[in-house]
Amino acid sequence: MKKMNLVLPLVSIIAMTSQYALADDLEIGGSVRVNYSYSDYSESSKDKLGDFDFNLFSITFSDKWNDIGVKAEYRFYDGYDHLKYGYAYWDANEDLTISGGAISKPFGNKGYASHNWWYSLNYYMGFEDDYGLGVSAQYQNGSSLTEVAFIKNAIYGSTDHRDFAGTVAKGTVGDITYNNEETNTFAGRQSFTLTSGDLTTIIGASIEYGQLYNSEFGENGDTLNYAVHLDLNYDGWGFQAQYLAFDFDQYDDGQIDPNKIGMGMLDGFYEVASKGNIYTANLSKSVGTSWGSLTLYNDFSMVQPDFEEFDDSLLNTMGLSIAYGPVFVYVDYYMAKNVLWLGGNSLGLVQSDDHWNHRFNINFAYYF
């Protein structure tokens, strides 16, 4: 019943506004995506020469009346569905925009810290394309962009693990139960865009501080995370770099290892190191063609735990993306060591072996 309660209002809204869309600024769209993968760490994948599966169906809509607007995206996967984002915004003037609802967290590289379909390890730690319920403000002053947000809590709370990016949450891994939930989080990002001829440079820094509430014991921990980041673009070449320090200082209830913490996302729950660093370095080249565009890239990210008994998690992705009209395709080759869902089951913890795991992946998307 939970899924029907979420989906039916969305369908009703779209149906009621379909005629209005022709006369105003309402736009309704979405995508259908399928995925092929071959994984050398999966015996069934090797036996079947890979897997070809439905990935997702999404619905997006946006509308605007004078200086007030709304935007939302809802996604349907195999077995579950969720709201990725949904918020109203007010363009107070040409420089200041205020938003409220299921909003994006202003933290890290502006936009994405990756080019590929799998994202970077920042995403699984909750630092790339992350959303929560709250309010935000964005102020543009020439080359300076200031973004601040107060996020009250995750979109789906602490026990429903359908949030889009990694979120500290309640859950059980093995014989350890975590009772944390993210709440009352302040996040901010300051960036500057500098242009010199064909060279565009975006430099910035981000900070996040929030409460980690243990509902079983009524006690609080906190989290303090910060990052410095760089984006360079020159004649189709792109380079991204980021250093990020994270510290999830949860309340120690005597039943956990405080050097680990539980996170949920995309209907899954897993453990990560509770303190450490994330390093990101990406190189790309975009090429325009008569039929669309092509981007080649190599994305690298590493989670380095702050505990000697744990091991690094490393992910390197070589790939290309193809845009042709309404069709968008990712072709990726992942090399991973000690990485969740790529031969591993956690991030920044003890690795099960010293081998690199490999996955070849093609994601096909049609946008309407």
N, C-alpha and C positions, 0 to 999 in steps of 0.2 A: 504493500500500500504506500510505502514511503516514496517509491519511484513514481507512481501514478500521481501522487499529490504534488510532486515537483513538475512533472512533465505537462499535465493537463492545463495548468494556468498558462504556461508558455505557449502551448498550441492555441489556446483561446485568445491570447493577446495577438498573436500573429494573424489569426483568422479575422478578428474584429478590425484590424488595421490594414488589411490587404488592399481595400479600395482606397483608403486614405493615402497609401503610399504613392499613388499616382499623382496626387495633388500637392504633396508636401515633401519634406526631406527624409522621410522614413525609407531606410534601405534594409532589405532582408536578403541574406545570403547564407553561405555555409560551405561545407566541403564534404566529400566522400573520399576515404583513404583506405588503401589496401597495402599489405606489406609482405615482401619475400625476404627470408633470412636463411643463412646457412651458418651453423655454429659448430666449431670443432670440439667444444666442450659438452655437446649433447649427443648421446648415442642415437637417439631417435631422429634428430636432425640429420645426422650423417647417413643413417639407414635409409631415410626417405629423400636424400639429396635436397634437403632444405624444407622449409615450411612456407606456405602461402596462405595468409589469413586476412580477414577483415580487420582493419585497424580502428576506424572511428567514423561516425557521422556527426557533423556539427551544424548548429544553426546560429547565425549571428544576426543581430539587428542594431540599428542606430537611428536616432531621430534628433531633430533640433528645432526649437522654437525660439527665434531671436537669439538670446545669449544663454539659453538653457538647453541642455542636451542629455541624451541617455545612450548608453552602449551596453551590450551584453553578448555573451557567447555561452551556449549550452552544448555539451558533448555527450554522445552515446557510444559506449564501448561494448564489447561482448561480455555481458553479465552485470554491468553497472553503468550509471550515468552520473554526470555532475555538472554544476555550474562552474565554469572557469573564471569568468568575471561578470559583473553586472553593476553598473553605477550610474548615477546622475552627476552632471557637472555644470558649473556656472562660469562662463567667461566674464569675470567681473570687469575687466578691461582688456585691452590688447596684450597686456603683459602678464596678467594674473588669472589663473584658472583654479577653481576649488572643486573637488570631487568628493563624493560620499557613496558608500556601498561596498561591494566586493571589489576592492581596488588593488592596483599593482603596488608592490613595496619598492620605494626608491632606494636601491642598493646595488652597488657594483656597476660594471660596464653598462652604459646607456644602451637600451635595447636588449641585446643578447650577448653572452660571453662565449658564443660558439656560432658555428655556421651549419652544423650537421643535425640530422634528425634526432640523434640520441642526446643532444645537448652536451654540456660539460659536467664535471663532478660537482660544480657549484650548485647545479639544479637539484641534485639529490640531497644536498645539504641544506637546501632552502634559501639559496642566494642567487638564483637566476630564474626570471619569469615567475616570481612568487606573488601570491595574492592573499588578502585577508580582509576582514570586515572593519572598516574604519573611515577616516576622512583624510584628505591630503590637499596640499596646495603646491602649485607650480608657478614660479615667478621668473620670467625671462627679462633680462636687462642687458641688451646688447649681446656680447659674447658670453655673458654669465647666465647660467641656469641654476636656480635654487629650488630644490624639491624637499618637502618635509611631509611626514605622515604620522598619524596616530592610528595604530591598528589594535582594536579591542581584543580580537581573537581570530582563530582560523575560521574559514567559511563554514566548515562542517563540525566545528567543535573539536573535542579531544578524543572521542571514541570512534567516530566515523572517519575512516582514513581515505576519503575520496578527494582530498585537496590535491591541487594540480602539482605543486612542488613539495619537496621535503618539509615536514612540519613536526616539531616536537609534540608528542602525543602520548596517550595511554595505550598500553598493549603489552603482550607477552611474547618473549622470545625464549624458547627452551623453558627453563624453570625460573626465569626472572621476569617479574611484572613491573612495568614502569607506570607511574601515576602522574605524569607531568602534563601540563597544558600551557601553551603560549597565551599570554594575555598582557594587555597594557604595554604594547610595544611602541617605542618611538624610533623612527627611521628617518635619515636625512642623507641627501646626496647633493654635493656642490660640484658643478662641472663648468669648464670654459671651452668654447669652441674658437679655435684660432685658424685663420685662413691666410695662406701665402701662395699665390699662383694656383697651381693644381694640387697643392698640399693642404689637407685639412687635418687638424690635430684637435682631439678632444681629450683634455686631461681632467681628472676629477678625484674626489675622495668621498667615502661613504662611512656612516656610523649607524649602529643600531643598538638600542638598549631596551630590554624588556623583562617582564616578570615570568618566572616559571612556577606555576602554582601546583602543589601536590594536594589534591582534594581529599586523599585518604587520611592525611595527617594534618591538614589545615596549615601547612607550612609553605614558605616561599623560597625559591632560588631565583637566580637571574641569569641573563645572558648579555654579554657585551661583545660585539663584533665590529670590525672596521676593515676598510679596504682602500687601496689606492689603485687607480686604473687609468689606462691609456688606450686611445683608438687613433690610428693613423690611416689616412687614405690618400693615395697619390696615383693618378693615372690608371685607375682600376685595381691597383695593388692595395691591400689592406693588412694592417698588423694590429693585433689586440694583445694587451698584457695586463695582468692584475696580480696583486698580492693581497691576500685576505687572511686575517687572523680571527678565529672564532673561539668562543669560550661559553659552553653551556654548563653553568654552575648550578646544578640541580640540588634540591634538598636530599641529603643522604638519610634515607629511612631505615638503614641497616639491612635492607633486603637486596640491595643493588650493588654493582661495582660502579662507583661514581666516575670512573674513567670512561664509562660507556653511557650512551643515552639512546632511547628509542624514538624513532621517527616514523611517520606514516605518510603515504602519498599513493595516488592512483590505485586505491583499494589494497595496498600492501603495507606491511609493518616490518621494520628492520632496525639493526643497531649500527651506530657510528661512534667514532671516538668523540669524547665530549669536549676536547680542547685540541687545538692544533692550527695549522696553516693550510691554505689552498693556493697553489700557484697555477697561473693560466698563461699560455702563449699560443696565439693563433696567427697563421699566415694565409692570405687568400688572394686570388686574382680573378676579377670579373671581366668577361669578354662579351661585348654586344655582337649580335648576329642579325642577319636579315629576317630571321624567324622568331627571335626571342633573345634570351641571354643565357650565359653559362658562367658558373662560378666554381673554380677549383680551390681547395682549401686543405690545410693540415691543422687540426686543432689538438692541443695538448693541455691536459690538466692533471694535477697531482694533489692528493690529500696527504699531508704530513702530520701524523699525530704527535702530540706533545708528551708521549709516554714511551719509555724505552722498550717495554714489553710488546708494543704493537708495531705493525709494519705499514709502510706507505701503500697507498692505492694510486695506480697510474692508469691513465687512459689516453691513447693517441688515436686520432681518427684521420684517415686520408680519404678524401672523397670529392664529389662534385655535385652541384645542383643544377637542374635544367628548368628554365621557365619558358613555356610555349603556350601562349594564350591563357586559357583557364587551367592548364595542366602544369603541375609542379612535381618534379621528381628528385629525390635524394638517392645517390648511389654512394654507399659508405663502406669502408673497411675498418673495423675496430680492432685494436690491439689493447688488451686490458690485463692488468695484474692486480689481484685482490680487489676486484670491483663488483659491487652488487649487480646481480642480474646479468653479468657478463662472465659467468663461471664462478663468481663469488656470492656471498650472502650478506656482506656488510661493507663498510667503508672505514679505512684507517684502523682496523683491528688486526688480530693475528691472521696471516694468510695461511690457507690450507696447504698450499704448495708454492714452489718458486717458478711456476710455469707461466708463460704468457698465453692468454686465451684469445681466440680470434673469431670474429663474426663478420660475414659479408651480408650487407643489407641493402634492399631497394625499397623505397617507400614511394608509392604513386598517389598523388592527390589531384582531385578535380574540384575546382572552386566554382561556385555558381552565385 
